[in-house]
């Protein structure tokens, strides 16, 4: 079972309801496997490092907004705290670097919002929480338009869309990709009725959640990018998002997955209503593969799509 522990910040909080909807899925494999289906699995034990910048590098924001703390933590003795100051946009954007680049990344991290997190003011408000996968370049964010060679990105946000500004909050997946030409990326809200949402997670302040993500770049045919790039999310083991129609890149050598890591960026044309804090723990990554072994079937908790079902019926 995954952990759903509350932060002890201003009192003990109840976990509350997690999912407001359900999706069809294969449960995480319970049988023993003969190892991960990946080139390498990296587990970052924050307890083993003296400072956050021994793990991640900073591209935007103030380094003083990041610190290792002894409380609250999810496991072990150390967690990463990221602050976004009142009336500011940037907390920080950090990166764990893959020097050789990846075509496939499966990651897990535990995150929590401080117990008085608020998104009052502009409605809806969005705040970026995690850089799932980034190909570095001007096309990866900030009004950039990906052309297949100049970067792209997928990032997780928390949002007050269709919920109360004091929470519980919803989630949002934002992707800069080749088929988007307006410089803001696709905003896929994880809300019932949205095309790629498998559930409607409800994020309570002061609660630890395990977030898992899987990103695989598209294939190529005849020098052109196929629309088969994949992004999948799970929360506490439940599938919440799947998209398998993305054109990320035309360069499978130099425009693939460069980084992943914690980020805090509030709004864009609006600012944080108060000092906000996000916490991260238990960050692990399977490089060029998944945490589960191929001999155990599909990647952990992989949603069953209609195309998968039709293919199975044809076989």
ABEGO torsion letter per residue (X at the ends): XBBBBBBBBGEBBBAEBABABBBBBBBBBABBBAEBBBABBBBBBAAABABAAAABBBABEBAAABBBBAOBBABEABBBBBBBBBGBABBBBBBBBBAAEBABBBBBBBBBBBAABBABEBOBBBBBABBABBBBEAAABGGBBBAGAAEBBBBBBBBABGBBAAOBBBBBBBBBBAABAAGAEBBBBBBBGBAABABBBBBBBGBBBBBBBBBBBBBBBGGBBBBABBBBBBBGGBBABBBAABBABABAAABBBABBEBBBBBEGABBBABBBBBBBBGBBBBBGEBABBAAAEBBBGBBBBAAAAAAAAAX
